[in-house]
Amino acid sequence: MSYAHYHIGSGSRTARRSLEFGKTHVVRPKGKHQATIVWLHGLGDNGLSSYQLLESLPLPNVKWICPTAPTRPVTALGGFSCTAWFDMGDLSEDGADDWEGLDTSAAHIANLLSTEPADVKVGIGGFSMGAAVALYSATCFAMGRYGNGMPYPINLRTVVGLSGWLPGSRCLRNKIEVSQEARRRAAFLPLLLSHGISDDVVLYKYGEKSAQSLSSAGFRYITFKPYDGLGHYTVPREMDEVSIWLSSWLGLGGS
């Protein structure tokens, strides 16, 4: 399912109907609960797929929350309805972003994390469109607010984005550099981005540009990993490296 050559629809030109999020699946920690990460699937997928991807990772101290996006018409698909975190079309330099949809999904994720114990580190990760929402949430955390101005309530400790892109990358630096507190938060949030060089759905250049935009905006701890020969999917080696990176940055260990 390719959407690399469409325009990102704003979704604001027509009245929105009420959207309901689908079923949430949870991978319980097998050891001491040290971290909780919400993992977001790609366009047209669901939380069960995320659950199946994550349940076998060697991270016994992590609780994974795997929500399912609402079913909505997607501009990139000619209005066809499928699970999507926001409306989208083309990943072009001048494409519009569906800020309302992004804020709605980011707020839903924050709500899922809001009841986690205070001593548990929380993060967000995702694939493709899910990665876009994860990276958008990172910018909301840095600025302390959603795009609509409402306060962002979660103290994120890490964000992972696989085969995705950063919505609103063009104006991010201007938004963060005007606030000392935003610069401070951005400087201490570790981000992992990885992308297949052979990705023909979300082209590699969008992942690379997203990492560059985040870095120039003040996110100092960015790891960007390209994968030769990898298309728009995950492979065990990539997920192994995600596990190692999370263990290191979150200080996971013990029983």
Residue pairs with C-beta under 8 A, 6 or more apart in sequence:
1 43
1 44
1 77
1 201
2 200
2 201
3 43
3 76
3 77
3 88
3 89
3 90
3 91
3 201
3 202
4 90
4 91
4 200
4 201
4 202
4 203
5 90
6 75
6 76
6 88
6 89
6 90
7 75
7 76
7 89
7 90
7 92
7 95
7 96
8 75
8 76
8 87
8 88
8 89
8 90
8 91
8 92
8 95
8 96
8 97
8 98
8 167
9 74
9 75
9 76
9 87
9 88
9 89
9 96
9 98
10 87
10 96
10 97
10 98
10 99
11 75
11 86
11 87
11 98
11 100
11 101
12 98
12 99
12 100
16 100
19 70
19 71
19 72
19 104
20 70
21 67
21 68
21 69
21 70
21 108
22 46
22 47
22 67
22 68
22 69
22 70
22 71
22 83
23 46
23 47
23 48
23 68
24 47
24 65
24 66
24 67
24 68
24 112
25 47
25 48
25 50
25 51
25 66
25 68
26 51
26 63
26 64
26 65
26 66
27 51
27 54
27 55
27 62
27 63
27 64
27 66
28 63
29 60
29 61
29 62
29 63
30 60
31 60
31 61
31 254
31 255
32 61
32 254
32 255
33 61
33 63
33 117
33 120
34 61
34 62
34 120
34 121
34 250
34 251
34 252
34 254
35 61
35 62
35 63
35 120
35 121
35 122
35 123
35 157
35 246
35 250
35 252
36 62
36 63
36 64
36 65
36 113
36 116
36 120
36 121
36 122
36 123
37 62
37 63
37 64
37 65
37 122
37 123
37 124
37 125
37 158
37 160
37 246
38 64
38 65
38 66
38 67
38 109
38 112
38 113
38 122
38 123
38 124
38 125
39 50
39 53
39 54
39 64
39 65
39 66
39 124
39 125
39 126
39 130
40 50
40 67
40 69
40 85
40 105
40 109
40 124
40 125
40 126
40 127
40 129
40 130
40 131
40 133
40 134
41 47
41 49
41 50
41 66
41 68
41 69
41 83
41 126
41 127
41 129
41 130
42 126
42 127
42 128
42 129
42 130
42 163
43 74
43 76
43 82
43 83
43 84
43 88
43 128
43 129
44 82
44 83
44 84
45 83
46 68
46 69
46 83
47 66
47 67
47 68
48 66
48 68
50 64
50 66
50 127
50 130
51 64
51 66
53 234
53 239
54 64
54 66
55 64
57 239
57 242
57 243
58 243
59 243
59 246
59 247
59 252
60 255
61 252
61 253
61 254
62 246
62 252
63 116
63 120
65 112
65 113
67 108
67 109
67 112
68 83
69 83
69 84
69 85
69 105
69 129
70 83
70 84
71 81
71 82
71 83
71 84
72 81
72 82
72 84
72 87
72 101
73 79
73 80
73 81
73 87
74 80
74 81
74 82
74 84
74 87
74 88
75 87
75 88
75 89
76 88
76 89
76 90
84 101
84 129
85 101
85 102
85 105
85 129
85 130
85 132
85 133
86 98
86 100
86 101
86 102
86 104
86 105
86 129
86 132
86 133
86 167
87 98
87 101
88 98
88 129
89 95
91 165
91 202
91 203
91 206
93 170
97 167
97 168
99 147
99 148
99 168
100 148
102 133
102 136
102 147
102 167
103 146
103 147
103 148
103 150
105 133
106 133
106 136
106 137
106 140
106 146
106 152
107 146
107 150
109 124
109 133
109 137
110 137
110 152
110 153
110 154
113 122
113 124
113 154
114 153
114 154
116 122
121 157
121 158
121 250
122 154
122 155
122 156
122 157
123 156
123 157
123 158
123 159
123 160
123 246
123 250
124 133
124 134
124 137
124 138
124 156
124 159
124 160
125 131
125 134
125 159
125 160
125 161
125 162
125 242
126 132
126 133
126 134
126 160
126 161
126 162
126 164
127 162
127 163
127 164
127 234
128 162
128 163
128 164
128 201
128 202
128 232
129 164
130 164
131 160
131 161
131 162
131 163
131 164
131 165
131 193
132 161
132 164
132 165
132 166
132 167
134 159
134 160
134 161
134 164
135 159
135 161
135 164
135 165
135 166
135 167
135 191
135 193
135 210
135 214
136 166
136 167
136 168
137 152
137 156
137 159
138 156
138 159
138 189
138 191
138 214
138 219
139 166
139 168
139 172
139 175
139 176
139 217
140 146
140 147
140 152
141 152
141 154
141 155
141 156
141 185
141 189
142 176
142 182
142 185
142 186
142 189
142 217
142 218
142 219
143 152
143 175
143 176
143 179
143 182
143 185
144 151
144 152
144 179
144 181
144 182
144 185
145 151
145 152
146 152
147 168
156 189
157 189
157 190
157 249
157 250
158 189
158 190
158 191
158 192
158 246
158 249
158 250
159 189
159 190
159 191
159 192
160 191
160 192
160 193
160 242
160 245
160 246
161 191
161 192
161 193
161 194
161 207
161 210
162 193
162 194
162 195
162 234
162 238
162 242
163 194
163 195
163 196
163 199
163 201
163 202
163 207
163 232
163 233
163 234
164 193
164 195
164 202
164 207
164 210
165 202
165 206
165 207
165 209
165 210
166 172
166 209
166 210
166 213
166 214
169 209
169 210
169 213
169 214
170 213
172 213
172 214
172 217
173 213
173 216
173 217
173 218
175 182
175 217
176 182
176 183
176 186
176 217
176 218
177 183
177 217
177 218
182 218
183 218
186 217
186 218
186 219
186 220
187 218
187 219
187 220
187 221
188 220
188 221
189 219
189 221
190 221
190 222
190 223
190 249
191 214
191 219
191 221
191 222
191 223
192 222
192 223
192 225
192 242
192 245
192 246
193 207
193 210
193 211
193 214
193 222
193 223
193 224
193 225
194 207
194 224
194 225
194 226
194 227
194 238
194 241
194 242
195 202
195 204
195 207
195 208
195 224
195 225
195 226
195 227
195 230
196 204
196 226
196 227
196 229
196 230
196 231
196 232
196 233
197 204
197 226
197 227
197 228
197 229
197 230
198 204
198 228
198 229
198 230
198 231
199 207
199 230
199 231
199 232
200 231
200 232
201 231
201 232
202 232
204 226
207 224
208 224
208 226
211 222
211 224
214 222
215 222
221 249
223 245
225 238
225 241
227 235
227 237
227 238
230 238
246 252
247 253
